[in-house]
């Protein structure tokens, strides 16, 4: 009986430990800069909020475009806190037309897809 109770307690503790996870969300899903002049540099501040039970570590940001870069502090995001990701868009001087880019934010949750954010603008004179 004691063995069965011990196994039950250990199983419950193990199952509870498995539900503790990292979870994060972005401050927005998209941003449209509207019409902009070619050759300008734009900045957008995107925030990652820790809404899980463990610290979140941003492991990478994929911008998908060579003229978009991302910078962020590499320290963990503690429970309930946010971390700033600064996106810099350097629109080429000879660029024209509508552009949409998907930004993917990867973090330490292997069971989750990356967080996704969409940037859009129309470069015209």
N, C-alpha and C positions, 0 to 999 in steps of 0.2 A: 504494500500500500504506500509506504514512504517512497519507494522507488518510482511508482507511478506518479505520485504528487510532485516529486522532484523533476521528472521528465516533463510534466505538464507546465510547471513553473518555468523551466528552461526554454521550452517551446514558445511560451507566451513572451518571454523576454527577447528571444531571438526574433520572433515575428514583429514585435514592437520596434526593435532596432532596425529592421528592414524598411519600415515606413518612414523613418527619419531621412529626409532628403534635402538636396539643394533645389531651390526653385527661384526663378527670377522673372521679372517682366520689364518691358520697356515703357518709358514715359509716353511714347506715341507710336503709332503704327506707320505713319507716313508724314511727309512734308513736301509741299509744292512751292518752290521759289517763284513760280510764275515766269514772266518774261525777264530775261537778264541779258546784258551785253556780253558778247564773246570777249574773252581775255580777262574777265573779272575773277576774283577769288571770293568764294562764299564760305561761311562757317555755319555749322548747325550743332547745337548742344543737345545730345541725346543722353538720357539717364537710364541706368539699369538699377532696378530696385530688388533687393533680396526679400522675397516673400516666403521663403522656406524656413527650415529649422536648423540649417547648417550654413556656415559661411560660403559665399559664392566667390569663385575665382574666375575672372574673365580670361579665357585661354587664347582667344584670338578674335579678330574682327576681319571678315572678308568683305571687301567693298565691291568687287567685281569690275571695277573700272580703274584704269591706271591713273586717272586724274583725280581720284577721290582717295584721301588718306584718313586714317583714324588714329587718335592718340588717347590713352587712358592710363590712369595710375594702376600699377600692377598689384597693389595690396588687395587682400580679400575684402569683400563687401560683407560687413557683419549684418546680423539679423535686423530687419526693418530699415536698414540704411540704404543709401544710393551711391552710385559711382558715375561720374561724368565721363562720357565718351565724346570727344570733340571731333567732328567730321569736317574736313576741309576739302572743298571742291574747287579745283583750279581749272576753269573752263578754258580750253585752248582758244587762242586769238582768232583762228580761222574756222572755228566750229559754228555750225548753224543747225537749227532744228530742235525738235523735242527729244528729250532724253529722260529715261527712267532707269534708276539703278536700285537693285535690292542689296541691302546691307545685311550680313548675317553675323550675329554675335554668338560666339561659342563660349560655353562655360562648363564647369565641372559637374555636369549631370549627364551621365552616359545614357540615361533612359529617355532623354528629351531631344527633340530637334533644336537646332539653333534658333535664337530669337531673330525675327525678321522685321526689317524696317525698309520702307521705300522712299527714295528721294526722287523728285522730278523737277525739271525746269525746261524752259524753252529759250534757246539762245537765238537772239535776233538783234539786228541793229536798230 
